[in-house]
Amino acid sequence: MDIDEVIQEALEMIGGEVTSGYEPKSARRSINLLLQDWQNRGVLLWTANTTVVVVSASVTAYNLPDNTVDILEVMVNVSSTDIQLTRKSMEEYLKIPRKSQTGRPTQYAVRRERTNPIIYLWPVPDSNSYSLKIEQVKFMQDVTKSAGQIADISRRFLSCLPAGVAYYMGMKRAGIEPARLMFIKQEYEERLQRAMDEDRERASIKIVPRLNRV
């Protein structure tokens, strides 16, 4: 389904009179807001990918690509061996007494700026031989046109998109009965929940408690 078909499906779900030729532009804006809301609800598997950053000796902070939402995992590669780094909050990072200490990085913190996030390493790299493998969550591509463009989503979420657009457009369209709008919202949320439940890793997980001796 291209964006034009998604909008058509959404408008058919809403019903009522067509208001103006401005609706496709309004619908594209709603799609972009909708996709952003999905990312606020949790990590979507197809938005995760691995990027490699080569670090430099004595350099603490590195700008990540501006399409990065957040970081899931960071590994430092040392002599062809990947070693997992521990994530700290920016508050914890700021409390480190000697931020200039050098060595192999063991920890990182992320400052999520308005545009691209910044990753801070500690200790500060003491060599140019390290590289970071970063599992990042990226923004979904914006919808800019109706014809010929396909939404940057997994096929698993195709049924959710028209329902969500119908709900968003229904809130802006005159003459829509509140009961019908609530029905569309409920249908949308049910479809989205099914897709979110299915969009998960299939690998098993083992949880081991950490017992600290006093």
Secondary structure, DSSP 8 states (H G I E B T S, - for coil): --HHHHHHHHHHHH-S----TTHHHHHHHHHHHHHHHHHHHS--GGGEEEEEEE--TT--EEE--TTEEEEEEEEEEETTEEEE-EEE-HHHHHT-S-TT-EES--EEEEE--SSS-EEEEESEE--S--EEEEEEEE-------SSS---SS-GGGTTHHHHHHHHHHHHHSTT--HHHHHHHHHHHHHHHHHHHHHSS--S-----------
